[in-house]
Every structure is written in structure tokens, then in C-alpha cells.
Amino acid sequence: MSNIVQEVCKELNINQSELAKKLKVSRSTITDWNKGNITKMTQYALELLKENIQLKTQLKTIKDFYDTMGKIKI
């Protein structure tokens, strides 16, 4: 089983303390989640957060490409 806490931290390029602050939970809560003591709803919410981050990155790439193409004069 993959560790969603570590995956989200990696996607956001932050550490677990920063994730705790961002989610407004205690550092010990993050530690518990990291150890596998996580509810299905929390797991799902973190998976959605990770997916949202990935989609925003993809959309930015598409927007940057579109902007670049708009600058090319043929």
C-alpha cells in the first residue's frame, strides 16, 4: 500500500509539519496517518487533493503551450 501522506507532501514539495499546518491538524495526526492510522474518508480526501494538484499542473502546462502558440506568427 502506498503512503498517501508522503505522496501529497511530495506533490506539494512540503514536509509533514507544513502539511499539518496547511490542513489545520496537529503534527501527531499527520504522524498517525503516515503510520496507516487513517480513516477511509481522510485517505480519499488526500487522494483527491493529490489528484487536484496533478490536474492543476497539467492545466498550467496546456495554458503555457497555448500562450506560446499564440505568440508564434505564421
N, CA, C and O atoms as CSV, one atom per row, in Angstrom:
chain,resi,resn,atom,element,x,y,z
A,1,MET,N,N,0.845,-1.185,0.000
A,1,MET,CA,C,0.000,0.000,0.000
A,1,MET,C,C,0.889,1.246,0.000
A,1,MET,O,O,1.838,1.350,0.777
A,2,SER,N,N,0.566,2.169,-0.870
A,2,SER,CA,C,1.349,3.404,-0.922
A,2,SER,C,C,0.961,4.318,0.236
A,2,SER,O,O,-0.120,4.187,0.810
A,3,ASN,N,N,1.836,5.223,0.565
A,3,ASN,CA,C,1.584,6.143,1.670
A,3,ASN,C,C,1.129,7.476,1.113
A,3,ASN,O,O,1.923,8.234,0.555
A,4,ILE,N,N,-0.148,7.755,1.266
A,4,ILE,CA,C,-0.746,8.947,0.689
A,4,ILE,C,C,-0.170,10.220,1.305
A,4,ILE,O,O,-0.049,11.236,0.620
A,5,VAL,N,N,0.185,10.180,2.588
A,5,VAL,CA,C,0.762,11.369,3.236
A,5,VAL,C,C,2.068,11.747,2.552
A,5,VAL,O,O,2.288,12.914,2.228
A,6,GLN,N,N,2.924,10.773,2.336
A,6,GLN,CA,C,4.204,11.049,1.678
A,6,GLN,C,C,3.995,11.506,0.237
A,6,GLN,O,O,4.703,12.389,-0.249
A,7,GLU,N,N,3.024,10.904,-0.441
A,7,GLU,CA,C,2.741,11.290,-1.824
A,7,GLU,C,C,2.267,12.737,-1.923
A,7,GLU,O,O,2.705,13.481,-2.800
A,8,VAL,N,N,1.364,13.133,-1.013
A,8,VAL,CA,C,0.853,14.504,-1.029
A,8,VAL,C,C,1.977,15.491,-0.703
A,8,VAL,O,O,2.097,16.539,-1.337
A,9,CYS,N,N,2.792,15.146,0.283
A,9,CYS,CA,C,3.928,16.021,0.628
A,9,CYS,C,C,4.855,16.183,-0.573
A,9,CYS,O,O,5.345,17.279,-0.845
A,10,LYS,N,N,5.089,15.101,-1.277
A,10,LYS,CA,C,5.964,15.161,-2.446
A,10,LYS,C,C,5.337,16.035,-3.536
A,10,LYS,O,O,6.025,16.861,-4.136
A,11,GLU,N,N,4.053,15.861,-3.792
A,11,GLU,CA,C,3.360,16.664,-4.810
A,11,GLU,C,C,3.404,18.155,-4.477
A,11,GLU,O,O,3.573,18.993,-5.363
A,12,LEU,N,N,3.250,18.476,-3.192
A,12,LEU,CA,C,3.252,19.878,-2.757
A,12,LEU,C,C,4.655,20.414,-2.485
A,12,LEU,O,O,4.854,21.612,-2.286
A,13,ASN,N,N,5.626,19.493,-2.480
A,13,ASN,CA,C,7.013,19.856,-2.167
A,13,ASN,C,C,7.107,20.505,-0.781
A,13,ASN,O,O,7.727,21.553,-0.602
A,14,ILE,N,N,6.468,19.841,0.190
A,14,ILE,CA,C,6.482,20.305,1.573
A,14,ILE,C,C,6.762,19.126,2.491
A,14,ILE,O,O,6.700,17.971,2.069
A,15,ASN,N,N,7.073,19.424,3.757
A,15,ASN,CA,C,7.265,18.349,4.732
A,15,ASN,C,C,5.957,18.101,5.489
A,15,ASN,O,O,4.963,18.796,5.281
A,16,GLN,N,N,5.977,17.108,6.360
A,16,GLN,CA,C,4.752,16.731,7.056
A,16,GLN,C,C,4.275,17.796,8.043
A,16,GLN,O,O,3.072,17.935,8.265
A,17,SER,N,N,5.190,18.539,8.629
A,17,SER,CA,C,4.785,19.634,9.525
A,17,SER,C,C,4.038,20.718,8.749
A,17,SER,O,O,3.042,21.266,9.221
A,18,GLU,N,N,4.537,21.012,7.557
A,18,GLU,CA,C,3.874,22.013,6.718
A,18,GLU,C,C,2.502,21.512,6.253
A,18,GLU,O,O,1.553,22.289,6.146
A,19,LEU,N,N,2.408,20.207,5.977
A,19,LEU,CA,C,1.110,19.634,5.599
A,19,LEU,C,C,0.128,19.756,6.753
A,19,LEU,O,O,-1.041,20.080,6.543
A,20,ALA,N,N,0.591,19.502,7.961
A,20,ALA,CA,C,-0.274,19.632,9.142
A,20,ALA,C,C,-0.817,21.055,9.255
A,20,ALA,O,O,-2.005,21.249,9.509
A,21,LYS,N,N,0.043,22.042,9.067
A,21,LYS,CA,C,-0.397,23.442,9.135
A,21,LYS,C,C,-1.396,23.748,8.026
A,21,LYS,O,O,-2.410,24.406,8.257
A,22,LYS,N,N,-1.105,23.267,6.827
A,22,LYS,CA,C,-1.974,23.517,5.677
A,22,LYS,C,C,-3.364,22.915,5.883
A,22,LYS,O,O,-4.371,23.510,5.497
A,23,LEU,N,N,-3.410,21.729,6.495
A,23,LEU,CA,C,-4.681,21.049,6.718
A,23,LEU,C,C,-5.323,21.403,8.061
A,23,LEU,O,O,-6.433,20.965,8.365
A,24,LYS,N,N,-4.608,22.206,8.863
A,24,LYS,CA,C,-5.094,22.640,10.180
A,24,LYS,C,C,-5.376,21.445,11.094
A,24,LYS,O,O,-6.412,21.360,11.753
A,25,VAL,N,N,-4.392,20.516,11.101
A,25,VAL,CA,C,-4.427,19.382,12.031
A,25,VAL,C,C,-3.092,19.358,12.762
A,25,VAL,O,O,-2.139,20.024,12.359
A,26,SER,N,N,-3.034,18.591,13.833
A,26,SER,CA,C,-1.790,18.522,14.595
A,26,SER,C,C,-0.749,17.680,13.852
A,26,SER,O,O,-1.081,16.861,12.994
A,27,ARG,N,N,0.492,17.901,14.201
A,27,ARG,CA,C,1.594,17.121,13.621
A,27,ARG,C,C,1.434,15.654,13.992
A,27,ARG,O,O,1.768,14.775,13.198
A,28,SER,N,N,0.924,15.380,15.192
A,28,SER,CA,C,0.730,13.988,15.618
A,28,SER,C,C,-0.358,13.300,14.783
A,28,SER,O,O,-0.302,12.090,14.567
A,29,THR,N,N,-1.330,14.061,14.322
A,29,THR,CA,C,-2.352,13.494,13.441
A,29,THR,C,C,-1.721,13.043,12.130
A,29,THR,O,O,-2.018,11.958,11.629
A,30,ILE,N,N,-0.846,13.885,11.578
A,30,ILE,CA,C,-0.141,13.533,10.343
A,30,ILE,C,C,0.716,12.289,10.569
A,30,ILE,O,O,0.779,11.406,9.713
A,31,THR,N,N,1.370,12.225,11.723
A,31,THR,CA,C,2.199,11.059,12.057
A,31,THR,C,C,1.338,9.795,12.106
A,31,THR,O,O,1.738,8.748,11.597
A,32,ASP,N,N,0.166,9.895,12.716
A,32,ASP,CA,C,-0.749,8.750,12.768
A,32,ASP,C,C,-1.167,8.319,11.364
A,32,ASP,O,O,-1.162,7.130,11.046
A,33,TRP,N,N,-1.525,9.286,10.533
A,33,TRP,CA,C,-1.926,8.971,9.159
A,33,TRP,C,C,-0.781,8.288,8.425
A,33,TRP,O,O,-0.981,7.322,7.688
A,34,ASN,N,N,0.423,8.809,8.640
A,34,ASN,CA,C,1.603,8.271,7.972
A,34,ASN,C,C,1.867,6.817,8.385
A,34,ASN,O,O,2.402,6.028,7.607
A,35,LYS,N,N,1.487,6.481,9.609
A,35,LYS,CA,C,1.673,5.113,10.116
A,35,LYS,C,C,0.551,4.184,9.673
A,35,LYS,O,O,0.584,2.987,9.958
A,36,GLY,N,N,-0.436,4.729,8.980
A,36,GLY,CA,C,-1.535,3.895,8.495
A,36,GLY,C,C,-2.808,4.011,9.308
A,36,GLY,O,O,-3.814,3.383,8.978
A,37,ASN,N,N,-2.779,4.809,10.368
A,37,ASN,CA,C,-3.975,5.028,11.193
A,37,ASN,C,C,-4.784,6.169,10.576
A,37,ASN,O,O,-4.801,7.289,11.086
A,38,ILE,N,N,-5.452,5.853,9.469
A,38,ILE,CA,C,-6.138,6.888,8.701
A,38,ILE,C,C,-7.524,6.368,8.319
A,38,ILE,O,O,-7.679,5.213,7.925
A,39,THR,N,N,-8.519,7.233,8.441
A,39,THR,CA,C,-9.872,6.825,8.065
A,39,THR,C,C,-9.976,6.778,6.546
A,39,THR,O,O,-9.196,7.411,5.834
A,40,LYS,N,N,-10.940,6.027,6.070
A,40,LYS,CA,C,-11.151,5.935,4.621
A,40,LYS,C,C,-11.486,7.308,4.037
A,40,LYS,O,O,-11.053,7.640,2.934
A,41,MET,N,N,-12.247,8.093,4.769
A,41,MET,CA,C,-12.633,9.418,4.279
A,41,MET,C,C,-11.413,10.331,4.168
A,41,MET,O,O,-11.285,11.073,3.194
A,42,THR,N,N,-10.521,10.284,5.149
A,42,THR,CA,C,-9.307,11.094,5.104
A,42,THR,C,C,-8.408,10.627,3.964
A,42,THR,O,O,-7.839,11.445,3.241
A,43,GLN,N,N,-8.281,9.320,3.806
A,43,GLN,CA,C,-7.495,8.756,2.702
A,43,GLN,C,C,-8.037,9.268,1.372
A,43,GLN,O,O,-7.277,9.706,0.509
A,44,TYR,N,N,-9.345,9.210,1.217
A,44,TYR,CA,C,-9.993,9.657,-0.016
A,44,TYR,C,C,-9.766,11.155,-0.236
A,44,TYR,O,O,-9.477,11.583,-1.353
A,45,ALA,N,N,-9.896,11.945,0.822
A,45,ALA,CA,C,-9.691,13.396,0.711
A,45,ALA,C,C,-8.257,13.714,0.274
A,45,ALA,O,O,-8.041,14.588,-0.565
A,46,LEU,N,N,-7.284,13.005,0.843
A,46,LEU,CA,C,-5.887,13.232,0.455
A,46,LEU,C,C,-5.629,12.786,-0.979
A,46,LEU,O,O,-4.849,13.415,-1.694
A,47,GLU,N,N,-6.282,11.702,-1.406
A,47,GLU,CA,C,-6.152,11.265,-2.794
A,47,GLU,C,C,-6.728,12.322,-3.742
A,47,GLU,O,O,-6.156,12.595,-4.797
A,48,LEU,N,N,-7.858,12.911,-3.361
A,48,LEU,CA,C,-8.454,13.971,-4.177
A,48,LEU,C,C,-7.555,15.208,-4.217
A,48,LEU,O,O,-7.421,15.852,-5.257
A,49,LEU,N,N,-6.947,15.531,-3.087
A,49,LEU,CA,C,-6.010,16.657,-3.041
A,49,LEU,C,C,-4.849,16.410,-3.992
A,49,LEU,O,O,-4.461,17.300,-4.748
A,50,LYS,N,N,-4.300,15.212,-3.956
A,50,LYS,CA,C,-3.192,14.855,-4.838
A,50,LYS,C,C,-3.612,14.950,-6.307
A,50,LYS,O,O,-2.877,15.487,-7.136
A,51,GLU,N,N,-4.786,14.432,-6.617
A,51,GLU,CA,C,-5.284,14.488,-7.996
A,51,GLU,C,C,-5.493,15.942,-8.437
A,51,GLU,O,O,-5.191,16.297,-9.576
A,52,ASN,N,N,-6.003,16.767,-7.545
A,52,ASN,CA,C,-6.215,18.176,-7.850
A,52,ASN,C,C,-4.905,18.878,-8.178
A,52,ASN,O,O,-4.838,19.669,-9.119
A,53,ILE,N,N,-3.877,18.593,-7.411
A,53,ILE,CA,C,-2.554,19.178,-7.650
A,53,ILE,C,C,-2.049,18.767,-9.034
A,53,ILE,O,O,-1.539,19.595,-9.790
A,54,GLN,N,N,-2.195,17.491,-9.352
A,54,GLN,CA,C,-1.732,16.983,-10.649
A,54,GLN,C,C,-2.502,17.629,-11.799
A,54,GLN,O,O,-1.908,17.989,-12.815
A,55,LEU,N,N,-3.806,17.776,-11.648
A,55,LEU,CA,C,-4.615,18.397,-12.700
A,55,LEU,C,C,-4.252,19.864,-12.892
A,55,LEU,O,O,-4.202,20.346,-14.023
A,56,LYS,N,N,-4.002,20.571,-11.804
A,56,LYS,CA,C,-3.591,21.977,-11.925
A,56,LYS,C,C,-2.269,22.093,-12.673
A,56,LYS,O,O,-2.082,23.011,-13.472
A,57,THR,N,N,-1.355,21.168,-12.417
A,57,THR,CA,C,-0.073,21.172,-13.107
A,57,THR,C,C,-0.274,20.926,-14.600
A,57,THR,O,O,0.335,21.597,-15.433
A,58,GLN,N,N,-1.125,19.967,-14.931
A,58,GLN,CA,C,-1.400,19.678,-16.335
A,58,GLN,C,C,-2.063,20.864,-17.027
A,58,GLN,O,O,-1.707,21.201,-18.157
A,59,LEU,N,N,-3.016,21.495,-16.362
A,59,LEU,CA,C,-3.686,22.662,-16.945
A,59,LEU,C,C,-2.716,23.809,-17.177
A,59,LEU,O,O,-2.815,24.510,-18.184
A,60,LYS,N,N,-1.788,24.008,-16.263
A,60,LYS,CA,C,-0.787,25.058,-16.441
A,60,LYS,C,C,0.086,24.767,-17.654
A,60,LYS,O,O,0.417,25.671,-18.421
A,61,THR,N,N,0.456,23.503,-17.825
A,61,THR,CA,C,1.262,23.115,-18.986
A,61,THR,C,C,0.502,23.404,-20.285
A,61,THR,O,O,1.076,23.924,-21.242
A,62,ILE,N,N,-0.774,23.069,-20.312
A,62,ILE,CA,C,-1.598,23.321,-21.502
A,62,ILE,C,C,-1.728,24.816,-21.750
A,62,ILE,O,O,-1.616,25.268,-22.890
A,63,LYS,N,N,-1.964,25.589,-20.694
A,63,LYS,CA,C,-2.091,27.044,-20.835
A,63,LYS,C,C,-0.787,27.647,-21.348
A,63,LYS,O,O,-0.805,28.498,-22.238
A,64,ASP,N,N,0.328,27.218,-20.801
A,64,ASP,CA,C,1.632,27.718,-21.249
A,64,ASP,C,C,1.859,27.400,-22.722
A,64,ASP,O,O,2.368,28.233,-23.470
A,65,PHE,N,N,1.479,26.191,-23.135
A,65,PHE,CA,C,1.612,25.804,-24.542
A,65,PHE,C,C,0.727,26.686,-25.423
A,65,PHE,O,O,1.170,27.180,-26.459
A,66,TYR,N,N,-0.510,26.877,-25.011
A,66,TYR,CA,C,-1.452,27.714,-25.752
A,66,TYR,C,C,-0.923,29.143,-25.872
A,66,TYR,O,O,-0.984,29.742,-26.945
A,67,ASP,N,N,-0.405,29.685,-24.772
A,67,ASP,CA,C,0.154,31.040,-24.793
A,67,ASP,C,C,1.349,31.125,-25.742
A,67,ASP,O,O,1.497,32.102,-26.476
A,68,THR,N,N,2.183,30.118,-25.723
A,68,THR,CA,C,3.364,30.081,-26.606
A,68,THR,C,C,2.921,30.016,-28.066
A,68,THR,O,O,3.470,30.717,-28.916
A,69,MET,N,N,1.940,29.184,-28.352
A,69,MET,CA,C,1.445,29.058,-29.730
A,69,MET,C,C,0.833,30.372,-30.219
A,69,MET,O,O,0.927,30.711,-31.398
A,70,GLY,N,N,0.204,31.105,-29.295
A,70,GLY,CA,C,-0.392,32.391,-29.668
A,70,GLY,C,C,0.638,33.434,-30.042
A,70,GLY,O,O,0.325,34.390,-30.752
A,71,LYS,N,N,1.857,33.266,-29.578
A,71,LYS,CA,C,2.927,34.227,-29.861
A,71,LYS,C,C,3.638,33.945,-31.187
A,71,LYS,O,O,4.377,34.787,-31.698
A,72,ILE,N,N,3.402,32.749,-31.735
A,72,ILE,CA,C,4.051,32.373,-32.984
A,72,ILE,C,C,3.260,32.962,-34.147
A,72,ILE,O,O,2.051,32.760,-34.259
A,73,LYS,N,N,3.955,33.685,-35.000
A,73,LYS,CA,C,3.303,34.286,-36.168
A,73,LYS,C,C,3.705,33.491,-37.402
A,73,LYS,O,O,4.886,33.320,-37.705
A,74,ILE,N,N,2.707,33.024,-38.084
A,74,ILE,CA,C,2.983,32.219,-39.294
A,74,ILE,C,C,2.593,33.027,-40.515
A,74,ILE,O,O,2.737,32.552,-41.641
